[in-house]
Amino acid sequence: MALKIGFTEKYFTLWNVSSREEIIGDELMYETYNIVDRTFIQNLSMDESKAIEKAKEKGCKNLSVDGSLRGVSQSWTSKEKVESFVSPTIYQFGRFTSSLISETKESSIDYLMWYASEQNNEEHLLEIRKVCIEKFGFVNILGNTPSDDFELIFRNKQEAKENLDAQNKKLAEDLFTNECMGSTVLVGILKHNVGSNGEGYFFVENSDGLEVRFDIRFSEVKENYYSGFSYYLPMDSKGKGKRVKNKSIQVTGEWVYCDDRGSDVFEVIDFKVLKKK
């Protein structure tokens, strides 16, 4: 509480000005306001010097005219919002506004998935993730930070495990594919005969048993016949056609871009069939 000097159109005035904090809500959701009460006490004088002397006698310490008290002579109260707080543990909008996320029922998982997709607050997303893991089994977050992620909420741990395994396999395949595409020598298996254009699918396996497939093309093939049907054998650098279907072979060549496929193809320069170990 403090005494202040104001000014109307004629008189200098004396006011009692006090401020207080008001909190609306509870610990999970609230707003804080700064309330300022300006209470008119009396007119002082039309003369500024006399008005200041009277104000001093009344105990006023600040003897300059308060700009917010100019042109007014009636008491009033102002209210200004200072802070808003919403706990990350509750729904902040929608059907369940102000309800705890931990109280979400299994029948409302689809709604929670939608609600999570509308969030960009990292702390809030982490709370959603925590609740889903503890209550519904598993939540898999893709990406680096929750604010960038798309939440996948699974209804049971088996479904989550299968999805996570598939993602890990895809990641390993991508890494292994990039590794192979940086090499000019590959070892793998042709599981089918090549076509008349020398093209086929080449399967390469790493030490962990992960298998990836590449498009491969032999520069020359030899046509053969069996029971009235033709098939083609790739020819090595010595001009010999080799039976390579389902055999482990080592191919040497280079990666070239194929316009009709829209992707890279391993162009074989030479190859050899490897002996079984």
MOSULPE-V173755 format. One record per helix or strand. SS is the DSSP state (A for helix, B for strand). FROM is the first residue (numbers start at 1). LEN is the number of residues. Records with the same first field share a line. If there is no record, write none. Layout:
SS->FROM-LEN + FROM-LEN
This chain:
B->2-6 + 12-14 + 29-17 + 65-6 + 76-11 + 90-1 + 100-1 + 138-4 + 151-4 + 185-6 + 194-1 + 199-7 + 211-8 + 221-6 + 229-7 + 241-2 + 245-1 + 248-11 + 263-11
A->48-10 + 101-3 + 106-12 + 122-15 + 146-3 + 157-24
